[in-house]
Amino acid sequence: MKVLLVEDDKLLGESLKAYLQENGIYLKHLHDPREVSPVLAVSTYDVIVLDLMMPHISGEELLKKIRQMDKKTPILILTAKSKMDDKKRCFETGADDYMTKPFEPEELLLRLKALYRRKIGDMVVKVGDVEVDFEKEKVYVRGKPVDLTRKDWMLLKYLVENRGRFVPSEEILNYVWGDKPVGDEVVRAHVKNLRKLLPEGFIVSMKGRGYKIEA
């Protein structure tokens, strides 16, 4: 799972990053809310975690701004504000979940997993002879495990999540590599590697449209 945390408390952000990464979740921490729009313009996340009380831009204002850019990505509010009016306002603006501080990191982990399950549907997806286990981050071909690099896993995961449609290279680059300066040839190289490990024809490509896994 790929999570964006917007939290001006640097110590809390770093401790959550360490904890979540120990549990197999990649987390990018932004402590300045002004950085959110540029980051979301070049990268895609599975869940966004958002504090409300931050300098420069209020969390409510940022929530509204994110929802104008992105209607689908689950957003979890993580804040010291506990009044019902605050919760109501956030849910009406587009939040999917709401946690108040102080909190247990394990509960945050469980809520993130729940939002992720809700987003992708089934945690285990079978397409032909290929079985993809999102929770365990494992891939099986005809019941046998396939060893993938981290980038190959993220690329395959994104294609499976979006199966049934062509996914442009730019969209893949945004999700897998984010703001790192890599080009289409990197996507092609990783797709070539995946094709060696997966059944023939599992990943379809079309010039100008991208890559697709049939539903």
N, C-alpha and C positions, 0 to 999 in steps of 0.2 A: 504494500500500500504506500502511496506517495501523499504526504500531508504537508500543507502549508500552515505554519503557526504565525499569527500576527500578535505579538505580545511585547510591550515596551519594557517589561522586567527582564533584563538580560540574564540574570541568574536563574530565574524560573525557566526561561526559554532554553537555556543550555542544559539544565537538569532534565527537563522533559525530553529534549533531543536525545540525551544519553540513554534515558530509560526506554523510550520508544524504539530506538535503533537496536537496543539489546533484544527487543521483542520483534525484530524483523521489519520495522516500519521506517521508511526513509522520511526524514523531516527536515524541511527548510524553515529556518527561523528568521523572521523579519521583525526588528524592534522599532522600525520607523514606518508608520502606516502609509506614508507618502510613497514608499517603494512598491506597494502592492500592485497598483495598476500596471507599471512597467513590467513587473515580473509575470503577472497573469497574461500580458500581451504576448509573451514568448514561451510560456510553459503552462502545462496542464497538471492539475492535481486531483486526487481521488476524494479528498476531504479538506476543507478549510476550517481552521480553528481561529476564532477571532475574539480578542479582548474588547471591552467596551470603553474603558477609561484610559485613553491614550492621548498624548500631545498631538498638536497639529490638526488631526482629523478625529472626530468622535467615532466610536465604534458603530453607532447607529447610522451615521452618515456613510461610513465605509461599507457597511452591510448593504445599504441601498445602492451604492455605486457598483459593488461587485455583482449584485443581482441584475443590474442593467446590462453588465457585460456578459454574465454567465447565469443562465436560468436553471441549470441542472446540477452543478456540483454541490453536494451536501455541505452545509455550513453549521458548525457547532459554536455557540457562544460560550466563552469561558471568562467569567467576570465575578467581581465582588458584589455587584448589584443584585439584590435578591427580591426586590419588590415586584408584585404581580404586574404593575403597569409597565415596568421595564421588560419583563418577559413577554407580555402581550404585544408590545410595540415591536419587539424583535421578531416574534413569530409572524406577525402580520406583514412585516417587511420582507420576510423570506428565509428566516432561520429555520433549520431542521431540528436542532436540539439546543439545550441550554443547561449549563452547569455553573454552579456558584462556588466561589472560593471561600474557605479552603476546601480542597478536594483530595481524594486518593488517586494517585497516578494510575492505579490498576482500573479504577472505574472509568477514567478517561480512555484507557486502552479498550475496554469492553464497549464503550459507546462508539468509538471510532470503528471498531470491527462491525458493530451493528449497522452503522450508517453505510459502511462499505458493502455489506451484504444486501442492504436495501437497494443500493445503487446498481449492483451488477446482477442481482437475482440469485440464481443458484451458485453456490460456492464451488461446485464441481460441474464442469461442462464437458460433455462428450460430443465430439464432432467426428463422425466416421470412426476410424481406428485410433483417434487421438483423444486422450482424456486430460483435461487441465484442471488441477486442483488449486484454486486461487488462495485458499487459506494456508495450505502447506507450501505453496509455490513449487509444485511438482508437476511434471509432464510425463505422461505414459503413452507409448505407442504399442498397441496390441498387448497391453498389460505390462510392458517392460519400461522401467524408468529411463528417461533421457536426461543427460547432464547438459545444462545450459549455463552460459555465462550470465552475469547479472543483466547486462544490456540486452542479450538475446531474450531472456525471460521477460523483461519489461516490454520489449517490442512485440513478442508473441502474445503476451497478456493483453496488450492494448488492441491488437488485431482481433483477438477472440472476443473481447468485450464489445467490439464494434462489428462483429461478424455480420455478413449480409450486405455490407456496403464497402465501396472503395475508400480507403483511407489515404489521403495525399501524403507524400513524403514530408512536407512541411509540418503537418499535424503530428506525425510520428517523431520528428526531430524535437518538436516542442515538448512532447510528453517524456521522451526517453532522455534527451540531452539538455532540455531546458535552454538556458541562455549561453551554453557553451558553443563556441564557434566551430561547428562541424557542418559538413555539406551532405548533399544527396548521395554521394558516393559511399558515405559511411553506412547509410541505410541499406543501400544495395549490397554492401559487403555482409552485413548482418543477416539480411534476408537470404543471401546465398548460403550462408552457414546453416541457417535454420532449415533450408530446403534439403540439405544433406542429411539432416537428422529426422525429418518428418516425411510422411508418405508423399509420393509424387503427385503434384497438382494440388496439394493442401493449401498452399499460398498462391493465389492467382494475382498476376500483375497486368496492368494496362497502362501504356504510355500516356502521360498527361492526366491520369486519374489516380494512380497509386496502387495500393495492394489490398487484397480482400481475401477473407476466409468465408466460405459459403456457410450460411446458417444451417 
